[in-house]
Structures are given as C-alpha cells and as structure tokens.
Amino acid sequence: MTLDAGLLDLVLSLREMFLTGFAVFLRVGAAMAFLPAFGEQSVPVRIRLALAVAFTVIVLPPVADRVAPIATEKALLGLPLLTETLIGLALGAALRLFVFALQTAGAIVAQTISLAQMFGTVGEPQPVVSHLLTVAGLALAVTIGLHVRFAEYLILSYDLLPAGGHPVAAEMTRWGVALIAESFGLAFSLALPFVIGGTLYNLAIGAINRAMPSLMVSLVGAPAQVLGGIVLLALLAPVMLGIWIGRFAGFLSAPFGTP
C-alpha cells in the first residue's frame, strides 16, 4: 500500500467517523436542550455544548453500527436530519416533564399557603416553593447518577426508535399524552396534603367569620396560614422529593415500558 492510498483510507475513515458522530449528535444535542440539571438555562451555552459532545462520545460506540446507514452527506441533509432532531427533542421533553411536575406542585403549594414570590416576579419568575423543590429535585437526580442514566436512556432509544426511521405518529402521541398526564397527576399527588390543609383552613375561617362577623379573620388567619404552610412544607418536603425521585428513576429504568 502506498503512502497516498494509506492517507486516502485514513481520510475516508475519519470522514465516516465524523458523519456517524454527527448523526448521533443530532439526537443527543436535541435531547440536551431539555435535559434536567445539565441543560438548564443557567448553565452557559458553551458548557452545554461541551456536555452534548461528551455525551455523543459516550453514546457513539454502542450505536455506531445502527447509525452508519444514515451517516452520509446526502442522508444527513435529508429527512434524517429532521427526524433525529425531533426524536431527540421528544426524549428530552419526556425528562423535562418530571421537572414541570415539581414546578407545578410547588405552584399549587405556594397558592395554598399564600407564599408566592418573595422578591417580586422580576428577580424570581416562579414561586419560591417551586424553586426550592426544583433545585432539591435536580440535586437528587444528579446524586442517583443522572449522567449515566441519561446515556443509557439515549442508547436504549435506538432500539425502539432506530436511526433514520420514521416514528409512528400515533404511538409517539400516545406516549407523550401518557407522560403529560403522569406529570400533572404526580404534581397534584405531591401537593395533595397542602390542598387538603388549605381547604380545611378556608372552611375554618369561614365558620369563624360566620360566628364572629366583627372579627378581622383574614388579618388573624393569614400569618397562621403562612407559618403552618412553612412548617408543613418542612415536614413533607423530604417525602415529596422521595416520591418524585422514585418515579423519575423508574422512568429512566423503563422509559418506554409503561406508556
């Protein structure tokens, strides 16, 4: 083999490797846009891009053979470019729904205990309870090895959603609707004790106001409502986060099994 032939083989091998990696990056990078913890808006764009490349390097070896058929310039500039990106967005959005569950639960709790933004909506766009639960939940997700679970999740996706294939719209819609329903159900389940407590509080305030119309019940009851809500949140937050992380870990273990 001459030197020119060897260099040509090397260039062709590097080209094939680059195209295969780019095909994997389409799915991984799109999923990273919604990935909890690592894909948050507070993470600098360069860091998120570096993480997407790192996850691509991890995912590439197990799926290289399955991605190779679409790893050509003509294919990647066609329909696979769109389908791989959409599949990645769907995979990332499925994980993000669990974060939305925490945020929704926090919003319900904040509304119930009359504790919304502490410093206004400009510096704090979501209720303080939502922010607290979200940060704690993301920290728990990282401690259970979110980066490892995410890589496994992406590798598994190539078994059910092959590279270059066309996902069945009806099945993807059914899967997405089931996940959205689960997200809202989980949010309401986490906030249920506070909803019950808030209902009992309002009934008690109404009864007291009916018995003593001259008493400014709202002035007396508001501090008690906030204090009781904070105490109840301190007691139940570990339980709420334990339930949430269990559901999140269960989904990562079998993301396509239940829906």
Secondary structure, 3 states (H helix, E strand, C coil): CCHHHHHHHHHHHHHHHHHHHHHHHHHHHHHHCCCCCCCCCCCCHHHHHHHHHHHHHHHHHHHHHHHHHHCCHHHHCCHHHHHHHHHHHHHHHHHHHHHHHHHHHHHHHHHHHCCCCCCCCCCCCCCHHHHHHHHHHHHHHHHCCHHHHHHHHHHHHHHHCCCCCCCCHHHHHHHHHHHHHHHHHHHHHHHHHHHHHHHHHHHHHHHHHHHCCCCCHHHHHHHHHHHHHHHHHHHHHHHHHHHHHHHHHHHHHCCCCCC
